[in-house]
């Protein structure tokens, strides 16, 4: 799946990366931390697969990142 939105770092439970999609849905991002750090605050397209359930941060569905592209 591909989701477009803004990446942010949330200092919760040791920190987590979150994508706020254009439709308002918030996803907890898993993996590709190096790509996410360079995209912090940027509008991006994230490609990945949706994992079942919520992570420790309970910040939304978990999206396992396979690719991040700045827009």
C-alpha positions as CSV (number, residue, x, y, z in Angstrom):
1,X,0.0,0.0,0.0
2,X,1.1,3.6,-0.6
3,X,0.2,6.4,1.8
4,X,0.9,10.1,1.4
5,X,1.3,12.4,4.4
6,X,3.7,14.0,6.9
7,X,6.4,12.2,9.0
8,X,7.0,13.2,12.6
9,X,8.9,11.8,15.6
10,X,6.8,11.3,18.7
11,X,8.7,11.2,22.0
12,X,6.5,8.5,23.6
13,X,7.5,5.1,25.0
14,X,11.2,5.7,23.9
15,X,10.1,7.4,20.7
16,X,8.3,6.3,17.6
17,X,7.9,7.5,14.0
18,X,4.4,8.4,12.8
19,X,2.9,9.3,9.5
20,X,-0.2,11.6,9.5
21,X,-1.8,10.7,6.2
22,X,-3.6,13.3,4.0
23,X,-6.9,11.8,5.1
24,X,-6.0,12.3,8.8
25,X,-5.3,8.7,9.6
26,X,-2.2,8.2,11.8
27,X,0.2,5.3,11.2
28,X,3.0,4.1,13.4
29,X,5.9,3.5,11.1
30,X,8.1,0.4,11.5
31,X,11.5,0.1,9.8
32,X,13.6,2.3,7.5
33,X,14.6,4.6,10.5
34,X,17.4,6.2,8.5
35,X,15.1,7.2,5.7
36,X,12.5,8.5,8.2
37,X,15.1,10.6,10.1
38,X,16.0,12.4,6.8
39,X,12.3,12.9,6.1
40,X,11.3,14.3,9.5
41,X,8.7,17.0,9.0
42,X,8.5,16.5,5.3
43,X,5.6,15.5,3.1
44,X,6.3,12.0,1.8
45,X,4.9,8.9,0.1
46,X,5.4,5.8,2.2
47,X,5.1,2.4,0.6
48,X,4.7,-0.6,2.9
49,X,2.4,-3.2,4.4
50,X,-0.1,-2.9,7.1
51,X,0.5,-5.0,10.3
52,X,-2.4,-6.1,12.4
53,X,-3.0,-4.4,15.8
54,X,-1.3,-1.5,17.5
55,X,2.2,-1.1,18.8
56,X,3.5,-0.1,22.2
57,X,2.8,3.6,21.5
58,X,-0.8,2.9,20.5
59,X,-0.4,5.7,18.0
60,X,-2.4,4.1,15.1
61,X,-2.1,1.1,12.8
62,X,1.4,-0.1,12.2
63,X,2.8,0.4,8.7
64,X,5.9,-1.7,7.9
65,X,7.9,0.7,5.7
66,X,9.6,-0.6,2.5
67,X,10.2,2.7,0.8
68,X,10.0,6.4,1.7
69,X,9.9,9.1,-1.0
70,X,10.0,12.9,-0.3
71,X,7.4,14.8,-2.3
